[in-house]
Amino acid sequence: MSDTENMDWQELDQDGAAAEQEPPAQTPPEGGEGAGDLDAVFDVPVKVSAVLGITKLTISQLLKLGSGSVVELDRKVGEAIDIYVNNRLVARGEVVLLEEKLGITMTEIIKANE
């Protein structure tokens, strides 16, 4: 880089020579460093599923189900549920009641290599 290119952050002394000075600090993008890189993915839709349990039924058993039918699952009351994002297990949690609606509290994050 030539001396004239460096002039934007160097001050000149009285003789016109460049005085040694630190370059100005660069400010990170708004929202923290690297946050601008994630802006493109914030609006990407994902499918989130909470699996309370699983069971296997034959088609005839499925057709016999009606209002009030009970389907036995492979989990016990109070056991953690699995939380999937785009069919990939990402967390475990428990069901909670929020103003007459069901919700989920995540209790464990599953690492990608598990």
PECOR-V600760 format. One record per helix or strand. SS is the DSSP state (hx for helix, st for strand). FROM is the first residue (numbers start at 1). TO is the last residue. If there is no record, write none. Layout:
BEGIN
SS|FROM|TO + SS|FROM|TO
END
This chain:
BEGIN
hx|3|6 + st|11|12 + st|18|19 + hx|35|41 + st|48|51 + hx|59|64 + st|81|85 + st|88|98 + st|101|109
END
